[in-house]
Amino acid sequence: MTVFFSLGAAGQVEAGLAVLTTIALVRMVGAEEAGEVFFAQSLGNLWFLLWDPRLGDTAQRFVPLQSRTEGGPGSWLFFWLLRLDAGIGITTAVTGTGLVLLAHHVDWVDDKKALLLVLVLMGCGVTVSRGTAVAGFALSERLRLLGAVRMVAAGLSFVATMTALFMGGLIAYLVVAAVAGLATTIMLVAMAARSIVLAFGRPSTECSRPPQGLIRFACTTSAATSVALASDSGVLALAGLLGAPTLVTFLKIAGTPARMVRSCFSTVAAQLYPRLANAVVSNDSAGAQRDLLRATALLSVIGLGMVAMVLPVADVLLTLVYGPAYVTLAPTLVILLAAACVRETVVWSKVFPLAVGVPGVRFAVVVAEGILIAAMLVVATRLGAHAEECALIFAWGSLAVAIAYGTTWLSLMRPLFQRFASTAA
């Protein structure tokens, strides 16, 4: 329980500070210019979602397996994945920057947008290996420490970036955000490396090859996670292409509580993954099933309570935080919040298929979800007469997709436990 509160608090601090950052940007530069920044960030996130292998998931599955079933040097595998993750991240950042500069050279992108994109790419690039570092905390059972470190790092980064924004403007804000992100990544990697050495011993020089099946698992898992994470950045990027910067800003504002819910509930997945991976190794099907059902029931109650609390005060909050011009987004905000709560009741879907070795199942489901979400946005931009109406139509479509998503995973629980038995055997 202490781990849950630590990670939950860290997630809420990070999400809350992200909200304050959004508020500051919108109030300082207006919806139009803030929308350009959000659009650039969405494109940068999508670029890294396309190429980032997210090897943290792979580490959490294969490091325990190699250490316990084969007696292999799990620490060597972790450090190999960490180096690979960092190398891919640097290559992706450099390649993306080169493409932006090429687009600017042929006058496809103006000076301002090119600079925004380059700075965003640098900011994304320095955080790529952070996921593998976080896996190190989970593998060494130090998630409570991770929560404390994340809160401190988020607070310091917020102070630094807000100071840069108010004193130097948007460009200074993005530069300092990249520097702060690099410092946080270095700190997390150093602490994770030390924790892994303490938990699994020093890397052996005798092992020089990854275990069988790792590459295929990593590719499938990465693809599934990319599609799942693209639901937010992809929506904003698509909104910028189909609509206008104002629509991007409206969706960013209205989706803020939904993002906070996803951030909070994702801590449950972070706790479940190492437990489920260990359950597979020890053939504890009953314990795994108990964890999943308990998580679903708990998150259902919490989600219902969140919607009930926000519903009567959404318009007041929007007026106080963003100003009276955004009060019309209240219905959209509540509906997107409800969609997030429904979807996250099956947050275990992020990790259970990975733990039992069938990442392709998750990939198929999230691809279908991503296609439906994109289709809903296209329909919304065609039917809506203005940005507020487009956002509202999209919110209703997102709620329908979330209900279908949750129902699908609940129906897949039994087949996944059948796979659990065969994997453990």
Beta strands, then each sheet from edge to edge (+ up, - down):
end
